[in-house]
Amino acid sequence: MTEKHNQVGVLLVNLGTPEAPTSQSVKAFLSEFLHDHRVVDLTRWLWCPLLHGVILPIRSPKVAKLYQSIWMEEGSPLMVYAKRQQKALAEQVSAPVALGMTYGNPSIAQGLDELQAKGCDKVLVLPLYPQYSATTTAAVFDKVAKSLKGRPVIPALRYVNHYHDHPLYQAALAQSVKQHWQAHGKGDLLLCSYHGIPQRFADNGDPYPRHCEQTTSLLQAELGLADKEIMMTYQSRFGREEWLKPYTDKTLETLPSKGVKTLDIMTPAFSADCLETLEEIAEQCRDTFLEAGGERFRFIPCLNDDEAHIHLMASLVAQHTQGW
C-alpha cells in the first residue's frame, strides 16, 4: 500500500461500552474504567482491594442486567450510535474517520493504527464530550499520549477541548427540543440532566460545572424560556462523597409537589444514548417522578446521529484542521 502524504485523519472518541451484556464483559469494562486515576483518584493500595474485592463482584452482575434491558439488536446503544456517527461524519468530511474508545474496544490505539494505515500523518482528536472535564476529555488525551509512547513516528495532533458553546451544538440541542414539543406538546418544565462529578474535582478547578451552566443558559436563550421553565441537575453519582448538586433523582422526587406534572427531560452532556440515558433516566428516573405524583415523563433522546449533530461535527473538523 502506498501511503498518502499530508493526509489528515479524524479520531472520534467516546467513553466506551462492554462488548456484551454479560457479567464477564461488564466486569472487564468497569475494571479498566474504574482503574483510571482521572475517574477515581484514590490511593491505589486503598482503592484496588475495594474495587476487586467488593465493587466489581457486586456491581458487574447488576450492571449487566441493566445493559440487557437496553441492548439493541446491533449491540450496545453507545457503540451502535458511535458507528452511525462515524459513517455519517465520514460522508461529510474529506478525511478518514476512525473510532476510538477511552475504555474497551475499539481502543484509542486501534483507532490511531487505523488512521496510520490510511496514511494519516495528521490527526484531529474529537472527544464527543461537549463540556470539558478532567474525568472525560482529559482521560482521552491521556490515552492518546499513552498509546503513542514508544512509536517510532507519531502524527501531528490537534484536540477539540470542548464545544458546549458552539452555535451549531446549541442549535442542534434546541432543534431536538422543538421537534419533541411539536410531537408531544410542551411540558411544564424542561430539565437538563448532566452527568455528575465529585464536588471536590470542581473545587480543584475542573471547569465542567461552569460549562454545564453555560450550556443550559445558552439553550434557554435559544428556546426563549423563562427561568421557571428550565432547570439543570446532575445524575449518576457514585460512592459516598458529595457530588455536584442538585441531584437529578432527588429533584424528581420534589417536582410534582411544586406543580410540575408534565416533565420534559434531556441529557446535554451525552452525545449518544447509553446506559445512563436509556436506563437511568428513561427508566429509573421516570419511575421516581411518577411515584412522586408526576403524570407525564417525556425523555428527549440524545443527538445521536441526527443530521444537525453530524453537521456540528463536520464544522468542528473544518474549524480545527484549518491550515492542515
ROVOMAR-495343 format. One line per 10 residues: number of its first residue (from 1); for each residue x, y, z of N, C-alpha, C. Coordinates in Angstrom, 3 decimals. Example, Ala and Ser with C-alpha at 12.3 -4.5 7.8 and 13.67 -1.06 7.14 Angstrom:
2
1	13.190:-5.690:7.800:12.300:-4.500:7.800:13.200:-3.300:7.800 ~ 12.850:-2.250:7.080:13.670:-1.060:7.140:12.900:0.030:7.870
This chain:
324
1	0.858:-1.204:0.000:0.000:0.000:0.000:0.887:1.245:0.000 ~ 0.636:2.142:-0.912:1.391:3.388:-0.982:0.710:4.421:-0.093 ~ 1.476:4.918:0.868:0.899:5.866:1.801:0.699:7.227:1.139 ~ -0.408:7.861:1.489:-0.629:9.230:1.055:0.206:10.147:1.942 ~ 0.546:11.281:1.421:1.293:12.247:2.207:0.390:13.416:2.560 ~ 0.686:14.019:3.707:-0.068:15.186:4.147:-1.551:14.862:4.329 ~ -1.845:13.658:4.790:-3.226:13.201:4.951:-3.711:13.476:6.371 ~ -4.883:14.091:6.473:-5.495:14.380:7.769:-6.495:13.282:8.105 ~ -6.485:12.836:9.356:-7.451:11.856:9.824:-8.184:12.377:11.051 ~ -9.372:11.845:11.307:-10.172:12.252:12.462:-10.388:11.043:13.361
11	-10.053:11.203:14.638:-10.304:10.155:15.624:-11.485:10.586:16.475 ~ -12.606:9.911:16.282:-13.840:10.200:17.012:-13.828:9.357:18.290 ~ -13.926:9.997:19.458:-13.755:9.276:20.717:-14.964:9.431:21.620 ~ -15.368:8.312:22.227:-16.362:8.344:23.285:-15.869:7.458:24.424 ~ -16.668:7.334:25.468:-16.223:6.624:26.668:-15.948:5.152:26.423 ~ -16.881:4.484:25.749:-16.758:3.050:25.540:-17.901:2.290:26.180 ~ -17.901:0.982:25.995:-19.016:0.159:26.449:-18.584:-1.296:26.532 ~ -19.224:-2.094:27.384:-18.944:-3.531:27.371:-19.273:-4.123:26.005 ~ -18.581:-5.202:25.642:-18.818:-5.815:24.340:-20.063:-6.693:24.332 ~ -20.519:-7.074:25.503:-21.726:-7.899:25.614:-22.399:-7.583:26.945
21	-23.714:-7.809:27.055:-24.424:-7.530:28.307:-24.302:-8.693:29.292 ~ -23.071:-9.091:29.549:-22.798:-10.211:30.461:-21.947:-9.725:31.621 ~ -21.998:-10.448:32.730:-21.215:-10.066:33.909:-19.732:-10.020:33.593 ~ -19.257:-10.975:32.813:-17.833:-11.032:32.482:-17.396:-9.815:31.666 ~ -18.174:-9.471:30.648:-17.828:-8.316:29.814:-17.936:-7.015:30.588 ~ -18.971:-6.893:31.395:-19.163:-5.684:32.187:-18.038:-5.541:33.209 ~ -17.635:-6.647:33.806:-16.551:-6.609:34.789:-15.250:-6.135:34.152 ~ -14.943:-6.623:32.959:-13.716:-6.214:32.266:-13.760:-4.728:31.934 ~ -14.918:-4.259:31.484:-15.065:-2.850:31.133:-14.961:-1.956:32.365 ~ -15.702:-2.299:33.419:-15.678:-1.493:34.633:-14.296:-1.482:35.277
31	-13.588:-2.593:35.176:-12.249:-2.672:35.751:-11.322:-1.659:35.093 ~ -11.342:-1.603:33.755:-10.496:-0.643:33.047:-10.938:0.786:33.352 ~ -12.221:1.019:33.345:-12.775:2.346:33.585:-12.434:2.855:34.983 ~ -12.677:2.028:35.982:-12.506:2.465:37.362:-11.067:2.396:37.853 ~ -10.155:1.886:37.011:-8.735:1.930:37.334:-8.100:3.265:36.933 ~ -8.805:4.036:36.120:-8.252:5.285:35.618:-8.200:6.323:36.742 ~ -7.018:6.885:36.968:-6.850:7.907:38.011:-7.708:9.131:37.736 ~ -8.017:9.388:36.480:-8.864:10.531:36.146:-10.290:10.338:36.670 ~ -10.713:9.090:36.771:-12.075:8.770:37.203:-12.138:8.594:38.716 ~ -11.216:7.812:39.255:-11.128:7.596:40.697:-9.696:7.886:41.122
41	-9.517:8.930:41.904:-8.157:9.368:42.242:-7.696:8.918:43.628 ~ -8.368:7.918:44.184:-7.964:7.400:45.490:-6.620:6.686:45.396 ~ -5.911:6.609:46.512:-4.658:5.870:46.576:-4.890:4.427:46.152 ~ -4.021:3.912:45.297:-4.241:2.581:44.718:-4.290:1.469:45.755 ~ -3.447:1.561:46.791:-3.447:0.469:47.781:-4.774:0.405:48.540 ~ -5.476:1.538:48.573:-6.784:1.570:49.216:-7.889:1.204:48.233 ~ -7.796:1.729:46.999:-8.857:1.566:46.020:-8.899:0.175:45.386 ~ -7.750:-0.348:44.998:-7.737:-1.615:44.242:-8.335:-2.800:45.011 ~ -7.987:-3.004:46.290:-8.647:-4.100:47.013:-10.156:-3.913:47.110 ~ -10.592:-2.657:47.300:-12.030:-2.380:47.375:-12.693:-2.638:46.027
51	-12.029:-2.208:44.948:-12.578:-2.394:43.608:-12.729:-3.867:43.259 ~ -11.642:-4.627:43.438:-11.650:-6.038:43.021:-12.319:-6.966:44.034 ~ -12.303:-6.569:45.299:-12.870:-7.445:46.320:-14.341:-7.233:46.588 ~ -14.811:-6.008:46.326:-16.200:-5.679:46.670:-17.000:-5.145:45.473 ~ -16.509:-4.062:44.881:-17.303:-3.346:43.877:-17.557:-4.166:42.616 ~ -16.496:-4.686:41.993:-16.677:-5.427:40.738:-17.508:-6.700:40.915 ~ -17.252:-7.523:41.946:-18.073:-8.727:42.107:-19.553:-8.425:42.336 ~ -19.857:-7.323:43.035:-21.244:-6.996:43.342:-21.920:-6.252:42.191 ~ -21.215:-5.256:41.630:-21.842:-4.397:40.622:-21.940:-5.024:39.238 ~ -20.964:-5.847:38.869:-20.935:-6.375:37.499:-22.215:-7.124:37.117
61	-22.704:-8.069:37.929:-23.952:-8.763:37.558:-25.148:-7.809:37.497 ~ -25.180:-6.829:38.420:-26.301:-5.882:38.436:-26.280:-4.993:37.196 ~ -25.094:-4.487:36.864:-24.983:-3.609:35.699:-25.246:-4.387:34.411 ~ -24.840:-5.654:34.380:-25.090:-6.487:33.208:-26.600:-6.599:32.937 ~ -27.391:-6.731:33.992:-28.843:-6.822:33.829:-29.416:-5.512:33.289 ~ -28.827:-4.402:33.722:-29.283:-3.104:33.222:-28.967:-2.973:31.736 ~ -27.780:-3.414:31.336:-27.425:-3.378:29.915:-28.366:-4.265:29.098 ~ -28.748:-5.392:29.653:-29.650:-6.296:28.938:-30.979:-5.615:28.630 ~ -31.398:-4.697:29.504:-32.699:-4.032:29.315:-32.671:-3.002:28.192 ~ -31.467:-2.552:27.775:-31.383:-1.514:26.728:-30.643:-1.998:25.482
71	-30.119:-3.223:25.507:-29.287:-3.723:24.404:-30.077:-3.740:23.104 ~ -29.466:-3.261:22.051:-30.109:-3.220:20.748:-29.717:-4.443:19.932 ~ -30.433:-4.685:18.854:-30.144:-5.838:18.004:-28.719:-5.789:17.455 ~ -28.243:-4.558:17.176:-26.887:-4.418:16.619:-25.807:-4.352:17.692 ~ -26.212:-4.254:18.970:-25.226:-4.202:20.038:-25.543:-3.141:21.072 ~ -24.528:-2.716:21.798:-24.688:-1.687:22.817:-25.099:-0.375:22.159 ~ -26.105:0.318:22.699:-26.567:1.568:22.069:-25.437:2.563:21.801 ~ -24.552:2.761:22.762:-23.479:3.735:22.561:-22.626:3.366:21.352 ~ -22.326:2.076:21.198:-21.498:1.653:20.074:-22.271:1.712:18.758 ~ -23.533:1.371:18.816:-24.368:1.440:17.608:-24.412:2.874:17.086
81	-24.662:3.821:17.983:-24.736:5.223:17.565:-23.365:5.766:17.184 ~ -22.313:5.307:17.859:-20.960:5.753:17.524:-20.595:5.349:16.098 ~ -20.949:4.140:15.719:-20.650:3.681:14.359:-21.469:4.457:13.328 ~ -22.698:4.784:13.658:-23.520:5.586:12.755:-22.951:6.993:12.626 ~ -22.490:7.541:13.756:-21.870:8.873:13.722:-20.605:8.853:12.867 ~ -19.801:7.829:13.032:-18.565:7.699:12.254:-18.871:7.652:10.764 ~ -19.824:6.830:10.384:-20.182:6.673:8.972:-20.727:7.984:8.395 ~ -21.613:8.624:9.151:-22.226:9.862:8.666:-21.196:10.984:8.559 ~ -20.288:11.071:9.543:-19.272:12.127:9.512:-18.304:11.910:8.359 ~ -17.942:10.652:8.106:-17.019:10.344:7.009:-17.585:10.777:5.662
91	-18.910:10.780:5.565:-19.552:11.200:4.319:-19.583:12.722:4.178 ~ -19.313:13.429:5.292:-19.393:14.886:5.289:-18.027:15.569:5.198 ~ -16.962:14.836:5.530:-15.625:15.448:5.540:-14.709:14.709:4.571 ~ -13.702:15.402:4.090:-12.759:14.795:3.147:-11.558:14.238:3.888 ~ -11.822:13.374:4.861:-10.758:12.775:5.668:-11.250:11.450:6.231 ~ -10.338:10.482:6.414:-10.726:9.237:7.063:-11.180:9.505:8.499 ~ -12.205:8.795:8.946:-12.708:8.935:10.313:-12.655:7.568:10.985 ~ -11.965:7.499:12.124:-11.850:6.248:12.870:-12.488:6.427:14.240 ~ -12.935:5.317:14.808:-13.483:5.312:16.162:-12.421:4.851:17.146 ~ -12.419:5.464:18.320:-11.563:5.009:19.404:-12.277:5.248:20.717
101	-12.326:4.238:21.580:-12.993:4.385:22.868:-11.951:4.493:23.987 ~ -12.217:5.343:24.950:-11.276:5.501:26.058:-11.108:4.189:26.802 ~ -12.195:3.438:26.927:-12.156:2.136:27.599:-12.854:1.111:26.712 ~ -12.309:-0.093:26.640:-12.897:-1.131:25.800:-12.438:-1.002:24.360 ~ -13.180:-1.620:23.458:-12.818:-1.663:22.042:-13.890:-1.031:21.165 ~ -13.484:-0.473:20.004:-12.108:-0.315:19.546:-11.387:0.721:20.411 ~ -10.164:0.422:20.794:-9.418:1.315:21.665:-8.918:2.528:20.894 ~ -8.441:3.505:21.631:-7.840:4.678:21.008:-6.614:4.276:20.202 ~ -5.843:3.337:20.724:-4.659:2.853:19.998:-5.061:2.208:18.679 ~ -6.149:1.438:18.693:-6.619:0.797:17.462:-7.101:1.841:16.464
111	-7.758:2.891:16.964:-8.207:3.956:16.080:-7.045:4.679:15.425 ~ -5.992:4.935:16.200:-4.801:5.582:15.651:-4.104:4.678:14.645 ~ -4.083:3.376:14.926:-3.492:2.411:13.983:-4.239:2.441:12.651 ~ -5.562:2.506:12.732:-6.391:2.529:11.518:-6.079:3.764:10.674 ~ -5.939:4.895:11.328:-5.636:6.130:10.599:-4.219:6.099:10.029 ~ -3.287:5.538:10.786:-1.909:5.430:10.298:-1.846:4.538:9.061 ~ -2.622:3.456:9.082:-2.643:2.539:7.938:-3.204:3.214:6.692 ~ -3.980:4.273:6.891:-4.538:5.021:5.756:-3.670:6.211:5.381 ~ -2.464:6.260:5.963:-1.512:7.295:5.599:-1.703:8.628:6.283 ~ -2.440:8.645:7.398:-2.693:9.904:8.091:-1.495:10.288:8.960
121	-0.848:11.381:8.617:0.256:11.867:9.444:-0.161:13.080:10.270 ~ -1.453:13.428:10.177:-2.029:14.491:10.995:-3.372:13.982:11.508 ~ -3.581:14.087:12.801:-4.805:13.538:13.395:-5.490:14.574:14.280 ~ -6.776:14.785:14.016:-7.609:15.603:14.887:-8.354:14.664:15.826 ~ -8.156:14.839:17.113:-8.847:14.028:18.118:-10.100:14.780:18.548 ~ -11.256:14.163:18.331:-12.541:14.794:18.642:-13.273:13.986:19.709 ~ -13.058:14.316:20.989:-13.811:13.649:22.059:-15.251:14.152:22.036 ~ -16.187:13.248:22.055:-17.597:13.638:21.964:-18.172:14.007:23.341 ~ -17.468:14.922:23.988:-17.892:15.480:25.268:-18.037:16.987:25.078 ~ -19.249:17.505:24.961:-19.422:18.941:24.723:-18.789:19.797:25.820
131	-18.947:19.356:27.072:-18.397:20.084:28.206:-17.093:19.402:28.656 ~ -16.043:20.192:28.805:-14.759:19.631:29.237:-14.825:19.165:30.691 ~ -14.222:18.014:30.950:-13.967:17.574:32.322:-12.688:16.759:32.336 ~ -11.955:16.858:33.430:-10.750:16.041:33.574:-11.103:14.557:33.581 ~ -12.329:14.229:34.007:-12.733:12.827:34.105:-13.044:12.204:32.754 ~ -13.266:13.039:31.743:-13.638:12.515:30.424:-12.678:12.986:29.343 ~ -12.699:14.284:29.051:-11.872:14.835:27.976:-10.393:14.617:28.251 ~ -9.946:14.940:29.455:-8.530:14.776:29.785:-8.129:13.307:29.768 ~ -9.065:12.425:30.129:-8.773:10.992:30.087:-8.499:10.532:28.654 ~ -9.181:11.150:27.685:-8.925:10.861:26.267:-7.501:11.276:25.907
141	-7.124:12.483:26.296:-5.791:12.985:25.976:-4.715:12.089:26.590 ~ -4.955:11.610:27.823:-4.009:10.701:28.475:-3.829:9.430:27.661 ~ -4.956:8.867:27.206:-4.902:7.610:26.465:-4.211:7.783:25.117 ~ -4.435:8.914:24.467:-3.757:9.186:23.195:-2.254:9.226:23.420 ~ -1.832:9.961:24.440:-0.398:10.077:24.725:0.201:8.719:25.062 ~ -0.500:7.939:25.862:-0.002:6.615:26.253:0.104:5.688:25.054 ~ -0.869:5.767:24.153:-0.876:4.868:23.001:0.220:5.212:22.002 ~ 0.704:6.449:22.031:1.764:6.866:21.110:3.159:6.637:21.684 ~ 3.214:6.337:22.963:4.512:6.155:23.612:5.265:4.971:22.988 ~ 6.502:5.214:22.610:7.333:4.152:22.048:7.220:3.984:20.551
151	6.268:4.668:19.918:6.139:4.552:18.460:7.259:5.338:17.782 ~ 7.848:4.791:16.726:8.944:5.495:16.057:8.505:6.787:15.379 ~ 7.264:6.809:14.902:6.728:8.003:14.251:5.359:8.303:14.841 ~ 5.167:9.528:15.282:3.857:9.911:15.801:3.275:11.007:14.909 ~ 1.966:11.034:14.761:1.351:12.039:13.892:1.324:13.406:14.560 ~ 1.186:14.441:13.753:0.879:15.761:14.291:-0.534:15.684:14.865 ~ -0.730:16.298:16.025:-2.004:16.144:16.730:-2.662:17.491:17.025 ~ -3.963:17.502:16.909:-4.774:18.602:17.409:-5.951:18.004:18.170 ~ -6.410:18.720:19.182:-7.506:18.233:20.018:-8.654:19.243:20.051 ~ -9.864:18.727:20.098:-11.024:19.571:20.371:-11.264:19.494:21.876
161	-11.100:20.616:22.551:-11.154:20.646:24.012:-12.580:20.599:24.544 ~ -13.475:21.339:23.898:-14.893:21.369:24.276:-15.656:22.075:23.161 ~ -16.980:21.948:23.184:-17.786:22.654:22.182:-19.179:22.968:22.700 ~ -19.291:23.082:24.023:-20.607:23.328:24.617:-21.215:24.652:24.199 ~ -20.355:25.622:23.844:-20.851:26.943:23.470:-20.837:27.182:21.959 ~ -20.632:26.120:21.188:-20.629:26.256:19.731:-22.056:26.509:19.240 ~ -22.265:27.485:18.394:-23.621:27.808:17.924:-24.347:26.611:17.299 ~ -23.624:25.768:16.571:-24.280:24.622:15.930:-24.664:23.535:16.935 ~ -23.918:23.429:18.016:-24.297:22.494:19.084:-25.569:22.981:19.752 ~ -25.608:24.271:20.066:-26.788:24.835:20.690:-28.001:24.733:19.766
171	-27.780:24.958:18.470:-28.874:24.864:17.501:-29.400:23.437:17.413 ~ -28.494:22.460:17.466:-28.908:21.057:17.397:-29.707:20.663:18.639 ~ -29.251:21.103:19.816:-29.996:20.826:21.051:-31.385:21.454:20.988 ~ -31.426:22.722:20.599:-32.711:23.428:20.544:-33.652:22.770:19.546 ~ -33.121:22.355:18.416:-33.951:21.705:17.403:-34.553:20.406:17.933 ~ -33.764:19.654:18.704:-34.270:18.386:19.250:-35.417:18.638:20.224 ~ -35.315:19.716:20.993:-36.378:20.065:21.935:-37.633:20.518:21.170 ~ -37.441:21.357:20.180:-38.575:21.866:19.405:-39.304:20.736:18.677 ~ -38.541:19.791:18.136:-39.165:18.648:17.464:-39.967:17.816:18.450 ~ -39.436:17.681:19.659:-40.150:16.947:20.710:-41.445:17.664:21.065
181	-41.380:18.975:21.219:-42.582:19.750:21.555:-43.621:19.672:20.442 ~ -43.156:19.684:19.203:-44.088:19.598:18.076:-44.835:18.268:18.075 ~ -44.139:17.230:18.511:-44.743:15.890:18.500:-45.585:15.610:19.744 ~ -45.181:16.178:20.890:-45.825:15.791:22.154:-46.414:16.956:22.937 ~ -46.204:18.172:22.477:-46.627:19.325:23.252:-45.546:19.717:24.254 ~ -45.655:20.924:24.780:-44.653:21.439:25.708:-45.021:21.097:27.142 ~ -44.063:20.567:27.885:-44.298:20.207:29.273:-44.237:21.415:30.201 ~ -44.414:21.157:31.489:-44.362:22.225:32.491:-42.934:22.698:32.740 ~ -41.976:21.818:32.497:-40.578:22.149:32.787:-39.668:21.351:31.863 ~ -38.572:21.991:31.421:-37.514:21.289:30.694:-36.357:21.105:31.668
191	-36.045:19.860:31.965:-34.958:19.543:32.894:-33.751:19.040:32.114 ~ -32.609:19.701:32.284:-31.349:19.275:31.670:-30.548:18.511:32.717 ~ -30.382:17.218:32.513:-29.658:16.384:33.469:-28.269:16.077:32.918 ~ -27.241:16.476:33.658:-25.854:16.275:33.246:-25.211:15.192:34.110 ~ -24.263:14.470:33.529:-23.520:13.502:34.330:-22.740:14.251:35.406 ~ -22.792:13.761:36.621:-22.122:14.440:37.713:-20.650:14.078:37.845 ~ -19.933:14.863:38.631:-18.569:14.556:39.059:-18.484:14.932:40.533 ~ -17.525:14.382:41.279:-17.384:14.780:42.681:-17.177:16.287:42.818 ~ -17.833:16.878:43.800:-17.702:18.314:44.043:-16.240:18.700:44.246 ~ -15.488:17.785:44.833:-14.067:18.018:45.094:-13.292:18.308:43.809
201	-13.667:17.636:42.710:-12.996:17.867:41.433:-13.229:19.301:40.960 ~ -14.468:19.757:41.106:-14.793:21.127:40.706:-14.058:22.131:41.597 ~ -13.995:21.835:42.880:-13.288:22.712:43.812:-11.812:22.825:43.445 ~ -11.274:21.771:42.830:-9.858:21.754:42.439:-9.623:22.372:41.058 ~ -10.685:22.906:40.437:-10.504:23.644:39.194:-11.128:23.071:37.948 ~ -11.771:21.896:38.032:-12.406:21.338:36.839:-13.525:22.291:36.389 ~ -13.494:22.761:35.132:-14.490:23.739:34.668:-15.833:23.124:34.287 ~ -15.983:21.822:34.460:-17.172:21.120:33.991:-18.493:21.754:34.446 ~ -18.684:22.039:35.734:-19.987:22.625:36.120:-20.252:23.967:35.467 ~ -19.210:24.764:35.271:-19.373:26.055:34.595:-19.812:25.840:33.147
211	-19.224:24.830:32.485:-19.608:24.517:31.110:-21.058:24.035:31.046 ~ -21.471:23.253:32.038:-22.857:22.771:32.066:-23.824:23.931:32.272 ~ -23.453:24.847:33.165:-24.300:26.013:33.413:-24.408:26.876:32.161 ~ -23.298:27.040:31.453:-23.317:27.822:30.217:-24.170:27.136:29.150 ~ -24.076:25.811:29.077:-24.893:25.060:28.128:-26.373:25.320:28.364 ~ -26.784:25.223:29.624:-28.189:25.425:29.975:-28.632:26.851:29.695 ~ -27.789:27.817:30.056:-28.122:29.223:29.842:-28.276:29.547:28.360 ~ -27.364:29.032:27.539:-27.435:29.280:26.098:-28.653:28.599:25.478 ~ -28.963:27.386:25.951:-30.137:26.676:25.445:-31.412:27.414:25.831 ~ -31.441:27.929:27.048:-32.601:28.708:27.499:-32.835:29.901:26.584
221	-31.752:30.589:26.243:-31.870:31.743:25.354:-32.308:31.325:23.957 ~ -31.762:30.196:23.482:-32.100:29.695:22.145:-33.579:29.337:22.053 ~ -34.138:28.825:23.160:-35.540:28.400:23.177:-36.483:29.502:23.659 ~ -35.908:30.590:24.186:-36.740:31.682:24.678:-37.533:31.319:25.913 ~ -36.942:30.562:26.824:-37.642:30.097:28.018:-37.423:31.025:29.201 ~ -38.429:31.147:30.039:-38.296:31.881:31.298:-37.538:31.012:32.294 ~ -37.024:31.622:33.338:-36.234:30.873:34.323:-37.018:29.707:34.933 ~ -38.320:29.903:35.131:-39.129:28.872:35.770:-39.434:27.700:34.832 ~ -39.099:27.848:33.544:-39.425:26.804:32.566:-38.278:25.851:32.295 ~ -37.106:26.105:32.881:-35.950:25.247:32.627:-35.090:25.178:33.885
231	-34.490:24.019:34.135:-33.553:23.891:35.239:-32.548:22.794:34.909 ~ -31.499:22.684:35.716:-30.471:21.678:35.469:-30.136:20.934:36.748 ~ -29.759:19.655:36.560:-29.389:18.792:37.682:-28.243:17.891:37.244 ~ -27.726:17.100:38.194:-26.622:16.180:37.913:-26.993:14.758:38.344 ~ -26.647:13.804:37.507:-27.023:12.403:37.717:-25.794:11.509:37.897 ~ -26.049:10.228:38.099:-25.037:9.155:38.043:-23.953:9.245:39.115 ~ -24.304:9.770:40.287:-23.283:9.837:41.329:-22.949:8.431:41.834 ~ -21.728:8.320:42.330:-21.223:7.008:42.749:-20.406:7.205:44.020 ~ -20.609:6.335:45.000:-19.854:6.449:46.252:-20.543:7.381:47.236 ~ -19.855:7.687:48.330:-20.477:8.414:49.436:-20.127:9.896:49.489
241	-19.089:10.326:48.762:-18.718:11.734:48.868:-19.715:12.621:48.124 ~ -19.659:13.901:48.418:-20.576:14.848:47.800:-20.223:15.063:46.334 ~ -21.244:15.023:45.463:-21.073:15.297:44.040:-21.762:16.618:43.720 ~ -21.643:17.041:42.470:-22.295:18.278:42.052:-23.796:18.195:42.312 ~ -24.356:19.279:42.780:-25.791:19.348:43.080:-26.443:20.439:42.242 ~ -27.765:20.371:42.078:-28.712:19.423:42.673:-28.690:18.062:41.981 ~ -29.011:17.014:42.732:-29.047:15.664:42.191:-30.343:15.453:41.400 ~ -30.238:14.790:40.282:-31.411:14.555:39.427:-32.495:13.774:40.151 ~ -32.128:12.644:40.749:-33.153:11.783:41.360:-33.855:12.481:42.527 ~ -33.094:13.190:43.345:-33.699:13.888:44.489:-34.617:15.016:44.015
251	-34.218:15.682:42.942:-35.046:16.762:42.381:-36.362:16.221:41.856 ~ -36.309:15.073:41.186:-37.519:14.482:40.618:-38.531:14.111:41.697 ~ -38.045:13.820:42.888:-38.941:13.472:43.997:-39.761:14.667:44.472 ~ -39.245:15.870:44.205:-39.909:17.077:44.724:-40.700:17.864:43.678 ~ -40.408:17.659:42.401:-41.035:18.475:41.357:-42.560:18.380:41.327 ~ -43.153:17.172:41.425:-44.622:17.111:41.356:-45.315:17.949:42.431 ~ -44.732:18.005:43.628:-45.347:18.790:44.707:-45.231:20.289:44.446 ~ -44.374:20.656:43.477:-44.208:22.065:43.123:-44.999:22.426:41.863 ~ -45.869:21.497:41.436:-46.755:21.793:40.315:-46.284:21.293:38.969 ~ -45.155:20.603:38.929:-44.663:20.061:37.660:-45.271:18.667:37.465
261	-46.243:18.596:36.590:-46.917:17.322:36.348:-46.452:16.670:35.038 ~ -46.079:17.513:34.067:-45.558:17.013:32.793:-44.127:17.491:32.644 ~ -43.199:16.545:32.609:-41.775:16.887:32.584:-41.123:16.452:31.282 ~ -40.389:17.379:30.671:-39.524:17.053:29.535:-38.098:17.019:30.068 ~ -37.366:15.945:29.787:-36.020:15.804:30.322:-35.046:15.420:29.210 ~ -33.872:16.046:29.224:-32.845:15.770:28.229:-31.480:15.677:28.913 ~ -30.491:15.132:28.201:-29.165:14.903:28.781:-28.091:15.507:27.876 ~ -27.857:16.825:27.969:-26.970:17.506:27.017:-25.498:17.131:27.090 ~ -25.064:16.472:28.146:-23.645:16.101:28.249:-23.334:14.813:27.495 ~ -24.366:14.109:27.065:-24.184:12.836:26.375:-24.404:13.030:24.881
271	-23.443:12.620:24.067:-23.567:12.765:22.620:-24.253:11.562:21.984 ~ -24.425:10.497:22.754:-25.096:9.295:22.249:-25.841:8.632:23.395 ~ -26.997:8.099:23.099:-27.749:7.395:24.137:-26.995:6.162:24.603 ~ -27.082:5.912:25.904:-26.288:4.853:26.531:-26.990:4.419:27.811 ~ -26.305:3.662:28.641:-26.909:3.156:29.873:-27.426:4.291:30.755 ~ -26.638:5.366:30.854:-27.004:6.471:31.746:-28.206:7.268:31.256 ~ -28.507:7.201:29.978:-29.678:7.929:29.468:-30.879:6.998:29.291 ~ -30.663:5.850:28.694:-31.770:4.953:28.364:-32.291:4.161:29.559 ~ -31.407:3.848:30.512:-31.853:3.085:31.674:-32.006:3.977:32.900 ~ -30.953:4.730:33.232:-31.010:5.560:34.434:-32.060:6.658:34.325
281	-32.061:7.383:33.214:-33.013:8.489:33.062:-34.376:8.007:32.572 ~ -34.405:7.353:31.409:-35.683:6.997:30.777:-36.465:5.936:31.547 ~ -35.783:5.155:32.398:-36.493:4.115:33.153:-36.528:4.435:34.650 ~ -35.360:4.486:35.291:-35.329:4.710:36.739:-35.919:6.061:37.132 ~ -35.456:7.114:36.463:-35.931:8.453:36.819:-37.407:8.645:36.470 ~ -37.848:7.988:35.427:-39.273:8.026:35.087:-40.098:7.474:36.247 ~ -39.677:6.327:36.759:-40.394:5.714:37.885:-40.389:6.627:39.104 ~ -39.245:7.252:39.369:-39.129:8.157:40.517:-40.112:9.312:40.403 ~ -40.185:9.910:39.230:-41.058:11.061:39.008:-42.533:10.677:39.117 ~ -42.908:9.571:38.504:-44.311:9.143:38.523:-44.741:8.712:39.924
291	-43.848:8.058:40.652:-44.178:7.628:42.019:-44.340:8.815:42.957 ~ -43.678:9.939:42.596:-43.767:11.139:43.430:-45.008:11.967:43.100 ~ -45.785:11.520:42.118:-47.008:12.230:41.778:-47.008:12.895:40.415 ~ -45.920:12.733:39.662:-45.878:13.265:38.306:-46.827:12.485:37.409 ~ -47.259:13.098:36.332:-48.227:12.448:35.448:-47.641:12.031:34.108 ~ -46.763:12.867:33.548:-46.177:12.552:32.242:-44.681:12.863:32.274 ~ -43.896:11.865:31.954:-42.431:11.970:31.925:-41.986:11.695:30.504 ~ -41.415:12.700:29.828:-41.042:12.545:28.414:-39.531:12.746:28.255 ~ -38.869:11.685:27.855:-37.419:11.709:27.647:-37.108:12.146:26.217 ~ -36.247:13.157:26.086:-35.802:13.632:24.779:-34.468:12.945:24.474
301	-34.395:12.132:23.432:-33.168:11.373:23.140:-31.959:12.268:22.913 ~ -30.781:11.674:23.048:-29.544:12.387:22.733:-29.512:12.725:21.241 ~ -28.553:13.530:20.844:-28.454:13.931:19.443:-28.067:12.767:18.537 ~ -27.346:11.791:19.077:-27.002:10.579:18.335:-26.470:10.889:16.933 ~ -27.070:10.288:15.898:-26.610:10.537:14.523:-27.551:11.485:13.782 ~ -28.232:12.327:14.536:-29.108:13.337:13.921:-28.302:14.203:12.962 ~ -28.933:14.598:11.886:-28.252:15.362:10.839:-27.609:16.643:11.374 ~ -28.310:17.332:12.270:-27.767:18.577:12.834:-26.532:18.304:13.685 ~ -26.509:17.158:14.342:-25.356:16.771:15.166:-24.138:16.479:14.293 ~ -24.367:15.778:13.198:-23.271:15.459:12.278:-22.753:16.737:11.622
311	-23.655:17.660:11.334:-23.258:18.949:10.763:-22.337:19.697:11.720 ~ -22.662:19.639:13.021:-21.797:20.242:14.035:-20.412:19.603:14.007 ~ -20.363:18.269:13.995:-19.074:17.565:13.989:-18.244:17.952:12.777 ~ -18.888:18.012:11.619:-18.176:18.377:10.394:-17.631:19.797:10.496 ~ -18.398:20.685:11.121:-17.945:22.057:11.312:-16.743:22.109:12.244 ~ -16.764:21.293:13.304:-15.634:21.231:14.231:-14.378:20.723:13.521 ~ -14.551:19.715:12.667:-13.415:19.184:11.912:-12.837:20.264:11.004 ~ -13.703:20.965:10.281:-13.241:22.027:9.378:-12.523:23.131:10.150 ~ -13.095:23.511:11.287:-12.530:24.587:12.098:-11.152:24.223:12.642 ~ -11.017:23.006:13.157:-9.790:22.621:13.847:-8.721:22.039:12.945
321	-9.025:21.853:11.674:-7.990:21.363:10.737:-7.554:22.457:9.770 ~ -7.965:23.689:10.018:-7.552:24.796:9.147:-6.021:24.881:9.128 ~ -5.484:25.061:7.947:-4.029:25.171:7.803:-3.326:23.854:7.606 ~ -4.064:22.768:7.761:-3.505:21.424:7.541:-3.708:21.001:6.094
